[in-house]
């Protein structure tokens, strides 16, 4: 895992190309502390940069940007391709010669042979760019489920891209103006939804898409999408499918030339990773978790018990409010775009990094695929309620408007937003998952940007069953825009590669045809029945989620960081995450928009 950046088609009249690409590379140094490289094209109009965290083939042969022997193609690549060995063998059988043991070279050779279709053969997490120095084109691609980020900006014919928003800005080319769409998405959901960012005209390449630049013109194509078309599969067969697919995914996610650890929270998903990993690995596994002095939030004892059950070497760090306050400034510096999440990953990644780890596995994604959230029940119920109310449109409009403006809690205000709209799964999901209501968000945006807005973000929701639709919304909303993005940024801040075996294209394609009444049965029933290795005392425990004691901290140790929210007086800042979201936004704005 690494950092990538590039400037394509830059008319360098003032010899600034190398200076700009070096600034971008410096902004990504934390992502790749082991090595760094820069490529400049023969016409001096294109530059690629790379910072390397060495995971596969630790020798200099893995240096990037990497070029083909004839100099035509050059690649800068961030991620891991878990089936690269199989692809490599296939290419060798077709006459290809390799000069390294890296997955980077496999992508390069594959693109050299089949062009954009190369992405169809890749299993893993990736964001990469390949420059063709003969045809003067650039091909960018992002993985199927959006594990690795890729941001881009176009100014005239010049294309700028990078792994992080801050690196695009470091080029000095974009004008720094607030994106109202990105800000609205952040305020209503707690994260900036792709393809927007908080900076106008800088976009996030959507998951499962590629982009090809040629002479200032971009062609963008979606090469993969989630498909929940059901097949006739019985429960016992479904259990076997899930067990086999997960075991296969975990085996692939352990491909590495350095040790691989596991984040262990005490929940079903991370326990599943550990349970199956013990079957694929011969050496003792290392697990990492964080605990709290506040007993109602502390799952440290449970995580230690699970680790002991599977014979893992366990490390726990107890996070106190004073430690959290001490590390908070470092966390704020690490933020690439504001989010209401990420502090937990920042802390546990520090623990793993401090104990010498470069790669860890996380249980992220299990809830979205196997129905672990309350949204799987609540959102369909909300849609049914909305349909009944909209039989009488005047009543639903009046009730919705009244609740949205005068509701006595944030949840009621968001419910009002939902009721006054035509009932849909995306609007119900936004209400359920929301932070600020539509009206509140518009007020905050008006104060920050002096802009009036009237739209709401649209999301596709055409899937076989209501539960499949919620699964899609969780995978493409909360997971992609918040959990995956925060996991990438906060782990890479410590030079740590975080892998997510549940968020695997092959796994999802295998389990997606399982009918939703089986796959998404309440409380992740299919997963717990399929993975019989999970102890009963873990399965029978009520789902708690992984939370920090932010509310008590913000009233104590954190207080001075969260006092000046500067919001319209009529917007309440409880629950805690509303105040947190505005404070993180303020720190980011002060740092970025000067």
C-alpha positions in Angstrom: 0.0 0.0 0.0 1.3 3.4 -1.0 0.6 6.9 -2.1 0.2 7.9 -5.8 0.0 11.2 -7.6 0.3 12.6 -11.1 0.1 15.6 -13.3 -0.9 14.8 -16.9 -0.7 17.1 -19.9 0.9 20.1 -18.2 2.3 22.8 -20.4 5.4 23.5 -18.4 6.4 26.9 -19.7 8.0 27.9 -16.4 9.7 24.6 -15.5 7.3 24.0 -12.6 6.3 20.4 -13.3 8.9 18.7 -11.2 8.5 21.2 -8.3 4.7 20.6 -8.3 5.0 16.8 -8.4 7.5 16.8 -5.6 5.1 18.8 -3.4 2.4 16.3 -4.1 4.8 13.5 -3.3 5.8 15.2 0.0 2.1 15.4 1.0 1.8 11.6 0.6 5.1 10.7 2.4 3.3 9.2 5.4 1.6 6.6 3.2 4.9 5.2 1.9 7.9 5.7 4.3 10.0 3.0 2.7 10.8 4.5 -0.7 9.8 7.2 -3.2 10.1 7.8 -6.9 9.1 10.2 -9.7 8.7 9.7 -13.4 8.8 12.5 -16.0 7.6 11.8 -19.5 9.8 12.3 -22.5 7.9 15.5 -23.6 8.2 16.9 -20.0 4.4 17.4 -19.8 3.5 14.5 -17.6 4.8 13.4 -14.1 3.9 10.5 -11.9 4.9 10.2 -8.2 4.9 7.3 -5.7 5.6 6.8 -2.0 6.1 3.1 -1.1 5.2 1.0 1.9 7.0 -2.3 1.0 4.7 -5.3 1.5 5.5 -7.6 -1.5 9.0 -8.0 -3.0 10.8 -5.8 -0.5 13.8 -5.5 -2.9 14.5 -2.5 -5.2 12.8 -4.4 -8.0 9.5 -3.1 -6.6 10.5 0.5 -7.1 7.7 2.8 -8.5 6.8 4.4 -10.8 7.6 1.2 -12.8 8.0 1.2 -16.5 8.0 -1.5 -19.2 11.3 -2.4 -20.8 10.5 -0.4 -23.9 9.6 2.7 -21.9 6.1 2.9 -23.4 4.0 2.3 -20.2 4.7 3.6 -16.7 2.5 2.9 -13.6 2.1 4.3 -10.2 0.0 1.9 -8.1 -1.6 1.9 -4.6 -3.1 -1.3 -3.1 -2.7 -5.1 -3.3 -3.7 -7.6 -5.9 -4.5 -10.8 -4.1 -4.6 -13.0 -7.2 -1.4 -11.6 -8.8 0.5 -14.9 -8.6 -2.1 -16.7 -10.7 -2.3 -13.8 -13.2 1.5 -13.8 -13.3 1.7 -17.5 -14.1 -0.9 -17.1 -16.9 1.1 -14.2 -18.4 4.4 -16.3 -18.2 2.6 -19.1 -20.0 1.8 -16.6 -22.8 5.5 -15.6 -23.1 5.8 -12.6 -20.7 9.0 -12.1 -18.8 9.0 -10.6 -15.3 11.8 -8.7 -13.5 10.2 -8.6 -10.0 7.9 -10.5 -7.7 5.4 -7.6 -7.4 1.7 -7.3 -8.2 2.6 -3.9 -9.7 4.4 -5.5 -12.6 1.5 -7.9 -13.2 -0.9 -5.0 -13.6 1.5 -3.3 -16.0 2.0 -6.4 -18.2 -1.8 -7.1 -18.1 -2.6 -3.6 -19.3 0.1 -3.8 -22.0 -1.7 -6.9 -23.4 -5.5 -6.1 -22.9 -5.8 -2.5 -22.0 -8.7 -1.3 -19.9 -10.1 -4.9 -19.6 -7.2 -5.6 -17.2 -9.5 -4.4 -14.3 -11.9 -7.3 -14.9 -9.1 -9.7 -13.9 -8.0 -8.0 -10.7 -9.0 -9.2 -7.2 -8.0 -6.8 -4.5 -7.9 -3.2 -3.5 -6.4 -0.7 -5.9 -6.0 2.7 -7.3 -3.5 3.2 -10.1 -2.6 5.2 -13.2 -0.8 4.0 -16.3 0.8 6.5 -18.7 1.3 5.6 -22.3 4.3 7.6 -23.5 3.8 6.7 -27.1 0.1 7.5 -27.5 0.1 10.2 -24.7 -2.8 8.8 -22.8 -3.4 8.1 -19.1 -5.6 5.3 -17.7 -6.8 5.6 -14.1 -8.8 2.9 -12.3 -10.3 2.3 -8.8 -11.2 -1.0 -7.3 -14.6 -2.6 -7.4 -15.9 -1.6 -3.9 -13.9 1.6 -3.3 -11.4 0.4 -0.7 -8.6 2.6 -2.1 -9.4 6.3 -2.8 -8.5 8.2 -6.0 -9.1 12.0 -6.4 -8.8 14.0 -9.6 -9.1 17.5 -10.9 -9.0 18.9 -14.4 -7.8 22.4 -15.3 -8.1 22.9 -19.1 -6.3 20.0 -20.6 -4.3 19.2 -17.4 -5.4 16.3 -15.2 -4.2 16.1 -11.6 -4.8 13.0 -9.4 -3.7 11.6 -6.1 -4.5 9.2 -3.3 -5.5 12.0 -1.0 -7.3 15.3 -1.5 -4.5 17.2 0.3 -2.0 16.0 -2.3 -4.2 17.3 -5.2 -4.2 20.6 -3.4 -0.5 20.5 -2.8 0.0 20.8 -6.6 -1.1 24.4 -6.3 -3.3 24.0 -9.4 -6.9 23.9 -8.0 -8.7 27.0 -6.8 -9.7 26.3 -3.2 -13.5 26.9 -3.2 -16.0 25.0 -1.1 -18.2 22.4 -2.8 -21.8 23.0 -1.7 -22.7 19.5 -2.8 -19.9 17.9 -0.8 -20.7 20.1 2.2 -24.4 19.2 2.1 -23.5 15.5 1.9 -21.2 15.8 4.9 -23.7 17.6 7.1 -26.5 15.2 6.3 -24.6 11.9 6.4 -21.4 12.5 8.4 -19.0 12.0 5.5 -18.5 13.4 2.0 -20.3 11.2 -0.6 -18.5 10.2 -3.8 -18.1 11.6 -6.4 -18.0 14.9 -4.5 -15.3 16.3 -2.2 -15.4 19.4 0.0 -13.4 21.3 -2.7 -15.3 22.4 -5.8 -14.2 20.7 -9.1 -12.1 18.0 -7.3 -13.8 14.7 -7.6 -13.4 11.2 -6.2 -13.4 8.6 -9.0 -16.4 6.3 -8.1 -15.7 2.7 -7.1 -15.7 0.2 -9.9 -14.9 2.9 -12.5 -12.0 3.7 -14.8 -11.1 7.0 -16.4 -9.0 7.5 -19.6 -7.4 10.9 -20.4 -6.4 11.8 -23.9 -5.4 15.3 -25.0 -7.5 16.9 -22.3 -10.6 14.8 -22.9 -11.8 12.2 -20.3 -13.7 9.0 -20.9 -15.2 7.4 -17.8 -16.7 4.0 -17.5 -18.3 1.9 -14.8 -16.7 -1.6 -15.2 -18.4 -3.4 -12.3 -21.5 -3.0 -10.1 -23.2 -4.9 -7.3 -25.7 -7.5 -8.4 -28.1 -9.1 -5.9 -30.1 -11.2 -8.5 -31.2 -14.2 -6.3 -30.7 -17.9 -7.2 -32.4 -20.9 -5.7 -30.1 -21.7 -2.7 -31.2 -23.5 0.4 -30.0 -22.5 3.9 -27.6 -25.4 4.4 -26.1 -24.8 1.0 -25.8 -21.0 1.8 -23.9 -21.8 4.9 -21.4 -23.9 3.0 -21.0 -21.2 0.3 -20.3 -18.5 3.0 -17.8 -20.6 4.9 -15.9 -21.6 1.8 -15.9 -18.1 0.3 -14.8 -16.4 3.5 -12.0 -18.9 4.1 -10.8 -18.3 0.5 -10.9 -14.5 1.0 -9.0 -14.6 4.3 -6.4 -16.9 2.7 -5.9 -14.4 -0.1 -5.7 -11.5 2.2 -2.7 -13.0 4.1 -0.5 -12.8 0.9 2.4 -10.7 2.1 6.1 -10.7 2.5 5.8 -9.1 6.0 3.8 -10.3 9.1 0.0 -9.7 9.1 -1.9 -8.9 12.2 -5.7 -8.6 13.0 -7.8 -5.9 14.6 -10.0 -7.7 17.2 -12.9 -5.8 18.6 -14.8 -8.6 20.3 -17.6 -8.7 17.7 -18.7 -11.4 15.4 -16.9 -10.0 12.3 -13.4 -9.7 13.7 -13.9 -13.0 15.5 -14.8 -14.6 12.2 -11.5 -13.3 10.7 -9.5 -14.7 13.6 -11.3 -18.0 13.7 -10.7 -18.7 10.0 -7.2 -17.2 9.9 -6.1 -19.9 12.4 -7.0 -22.5 9.8 -5.0 -20.8 7.0 -1.9 -19.8 8.9 0.7 -21.9 10.6 2.4 -19.3 12.7 0.9 -17.7 15.8 -1.4 -14.8 15.0 -1.1 -11.3 16.5 -4.3 -9.4 17.5 -4.7 -5.7 18.5 -7.5 -3.9 20.3 -8.2 -0.9 22.4 -10.0 -0.7 25.7 -11.4 2.1 27.9 -11.6 2.9 31.6 -15.3 3.5 31.1 -16.8 0.1 31.7 -19.9 0.5 29.5 -17.6 1.1 26.4 -14.9 -1.4 27.3 -14.7 -4.7 25.4 -11.1 -5.3 26.1 -11.7 -8.3 28.3 -13.9 -9.9 25.7 -11.3 -9.3 22.9 -8.6 -10.8 25.1 -10.8 -13.8 25.9 -11.4 -14.4 22.1 -7.7 -14.1 21.3 -6.8 -16.6 24.0 -9.5 -19.0 22.8 -7.8 -19.1 19.4 -4.2 -19.0 20.7 -3.4 -15.5 19.4 -0.8 -13.2 20.8 -3.0 -10.3 22.0 -2.1 -6.6 22.6 -4.5 -4.2 24.1 -4.0 -0.5 24.8 -6.3 1.3 27.2 -7.3 4.7 25.8 -7.9 7.2 28.6 -9.4 10.6 28.1 -6.1 12.3 28.8 -4.3 10.1 26.2 -7.1 10.9 23.7 -6.7 14.6 24.3 -3.0 14.3 23.9 -3.3 12.5 20.6 -6.2 14.5 19.2 -4.1 17.2 17.5 -2.3 14.4 15.6 -5.6 13.0 14.6 -6.8 16.4 13.3 -3.7 16.7 11.2 -4.3 13.3 9.7 -7.8 14.1 8.6 -7.9 14.4 4.8 -11.6 15.2 4.6 -13.9 15.6 7.7 -15.8 12.6 9.0 -17.7 11.8 12.2 -15.6 8.6 12.4 -12.0 7.6 12.2 -10.6 8.3 15.7 -11.0 4.6 16.7 -9.0 3.4 13.6 -6.4 6.1 14.2 -5.8 4.9 17.8 -5.8 1.1 17.1 -3.6 1.7 14.1 -1.1 3.5 16.3 -1.0 0.5 18.6 -0.3 -2.0 15.7 2.3 0.4 14.2 4.1 0.8 17.6 4.3 -3.0 17.8 6.1 -3.2 14.4 3.1 -4.2 12.2 2.8 -3.1 8.6 -0.3 -5.0 7.6 -3.5 -5.8 9.5 -6.9 -7.3 8.7 -10.2 -5.7 9.8 -13.7 -7.2 10.1 -15.2 -4.1 8.4 -18.0 -5.0 5.9 -19.6 -8.0 7.6 -22.6 -6.0 8.8 -23.3 -4.6 5.3 -23.2 -8.0 3.6 -24.9 -10.1 6.2 -27.5 -7.7 7.7 -26.0 -6.7 11.0 -27.5 -3.2 11.3 -30.9 -2.1 12.5 -31.3 -0.3 9.2 -32.2 -3.6 7.6 -35.5 -3.7 9.6 -36.1 0.1 10.2 -35.6 1.4 6.7 -38.2 -0.9 5.0 -40.6 -0.1 7.9 -40.1 3.7 7.2 -40.8 3.2 3.5 -44.1 1.4 4.3 -45.1 4.1 6.7 -44.3 6.8 4.1 -46.5 5.0 1.5 -49.4 5.0 3.8 -49.1 8.6 4.8 -48.7 9.7 1.1 -52.2 8.4 0.3 -53.2 11.8 1.7 -50.5 14.1 0.3 -51.7 17.3 2.0 -51.5 15.6 5.4 -48.1 14.0 4.8 -46.7 17.4 3.5 -48.1 19.3 6.5 -47.0 16.7 9.1 -43.5 16.4 7.5 -43.0 20.1 7.3 -44.1 20.6 10.9 -41.8 17.9 12.2 -38.8 19.1 10.1 -39.1 22.6 11.4 -40.4 22.2 14.9 -39.5 18.6 15.9 -38.1 18.4 19.4 -35.1 16.1 18.5 -32.7 15.7 15.6 -34.2 12.3 14.8 -37.8 13.7 14.6 -36.6 16.6 12.3 -35.0 14.0 10.0 -38.2 12.0 10.1 -40.0 15.1 9.0 -37.7 15.5 6.0 -38.5 11.9 5.0 -42.3 12.2 5.4 -42.7 15.3 3.2 -40.8 13.6 0.3 -42.1 10.9 -1.9 -41.3 7.7 0.0 -38.1 6.0 -1.2 -35.4 3.8 0.3 -32.6 6.4 -0.2 -34.6 9.1 1.6 -35.5 6.7 4.4 -31.9 5.6 4.7 -30.7 9.2 4.9 -33.2 9.9 7.6 -32.1 6.8 9.6 -28.4 7.4 9.1 -28.5 11.2 9.1 -26.7 13.8 11.2 -28.3 17.1 10.5 -31.7 17.4 8.8 -32.1 19.0 5.4 -33.4 22.2 6.9 -30.5 22.4 9.4 -27.9 21.6 6.8 -29.2 24.4 4.5 -29.0 26.8 7.4 -25.4 25.8 8.2 -24.4 26.0 4.5 -26.0 29.4 4.2 -23.9 30.6 7.2 -20.7 29.1 5.9 -21.0 29.9 2.2 -23.8 32.4 1.8 -25.4 29.9 -0.6 -29.1 28.9 -0.8 -29.7 25.3 -1.8 -32.9 23.3 -2.4 -31.8 19.9 -3.7 -31.2 16.6 -2.0 -28.7 13.9 -3.0 -30.0 11.1 -5.2 -29.0 7.5 -4.8 -29.9 4.4 -7.0 -32.1 1.9 -5.2 -33.4 -0.6 -7.8 -32.8 -4.1 -6.2 -34.8 -7.3 -5.9 -36.0 -6.9 -2.3 -36.2 -4.1 0.3 -33.4 -5.8 2.3 -31.1 -6.0 -0.8 -31.7 -2.3 -1.3 -30.6 -1.5 2.3 -27.6 -3.7 1.8 -26.7 -1.8 -1.4 -27.2 1.6 0.4 -25.0 0.5 3.3 -22.3 -0.8 1.0 -22.2 2.3 -1.2 -23.0 4.8 1.5 -21.9 4.4 5.1 -19.2 1.7 4.3 -17.7 3.3 1.2 -17.9 7.0 2.1 -17.1 6.7 5.8 -15.7 3.4 7.1 -13.4 2.6 4.1 -12.2 6.1 3.6 -11.5 6.7 7.3 -9.8 3.3 7.5 -7.5 4.1 4.6 -6.6 7.6 5.8 -6.1 6.8 9.5 -4.2 3.5 9.0 -1.9 5.0 6.3 -1.1 7.9 8.6 0.9 5.4 10.6 2.3 3.6 7.5 0.0 0.7 8.1 -1.8 -1.3 5.4 -5.4 -2.2 6.5 -7.0 -5.1 4.6 -10.7 -5.9 4.6 -11.5 -9.6 3.8 -15.3 -9.0 3.9 -15.0 -6.3 1.3 -13.8 -8.6 -1.4 -15.2 -8.6 -5.0 -15.0 -12.4 -5.3 -16.6 -13.0 -1.9 -19.5 -10.6 -2.7 -20.1 -12.1 -6.1 -20.3 -15.5 -4.5 -22.7 -14.7 -1.7 -24.8 -12.0 -3.4 -27.0 -14.6 -5.2 -28.1 -16.0 -1.8 -31.7 -14.9 -1.4 -32.0 -11.9 1.0 -34.3 -13.8 3.4 -31.4 -16.1 4.1 -28.3 -13.8 3.6 -29.8 -10.9 5.5 -31.6 -12.7 8.2 -31.7 -10.8 11.5 -28.6 -10.6 13.7 -26.3 -12.0 10.9 -27.8 -15.4 11.4 -26.4 -16.8 8.2 -22.8 -15.7 9.1 -22.9 -17.2 12.6 -24.4 -20.5 11.4 -21.8 -20.7 8.6 -18.8 -20.0 10.8 -19.3 -22.7 13.5 -15.9 -21.9 14.8 -17.2 -18.8 16.5 -17.8 -19.5 20.3 -21.4 -19.5 21.4 -20.6 -16.9 24.1 -19.6 -14.5 21.3 -22.7 -15.3 19.1 -25.2 -15.0 22.0 -23.9 -11.6 23.1 -26.1 -8.6 22.1 -24.6 -6.5 19.3 -23.1 -3.4 20.9 -21.1 -1.8 18.1 -17.7 -0.2 18.7 -18.0 3.2 20.4 -15.7 5.6 22.1 -16.9 7.5 25.2 -16.9 10.8 23.3 -19.9 12.3 25.0 -18.2 12.2 28.5 -14.9 13.2 27.0 -16.4 16.3 25.3 -17.8 17.4 28.5 -14.4 17.0 30.2 -11.0 16.6 28.7 -12.0 17.5 25.2 -14.1 20.5 26.2 -11.9 23.3 24.9 -11.7 21.7 21.4 -15.4 21.7 21.0 -16.8 24.9 22.4 -16.8 27.3 19.4 -19.1 25.5 16.9 -20.4 28.8 15.4 -23.7 27.4 14.3 -27.1 29.0 13.9 -28.5 29.4 17.4 -31.6 27.2 16.9 -29.7 24.1 15.9 -29.2 21.7 18.8 -25.7 20.0 19.1 -26.8 16.9 20.9 -26.2 13.9 20.4 -22.4 14.4 20.7 -21.7 13.5 17.0 -23.4 16.7 15.8 -21.0 18.9 17.8 -18.1 16.6 16.8 -18.9 16.8 13.1 -18.9 20.6 13.2 -15.7 20.8 15.2 -13.9 18.5 12.8 -15.2 20.6 9.9 -14.1 23.8 11.5 -10.5 22.5 12.1 -10.4 21.3 8.5 -11.7 24.6 7.1 -9.2 26.6 9.1 -6.3 24.5 7.8 -7.4 24.1 4.2 -9.3 27.3 3.2 -7.1 30.1 4.4 
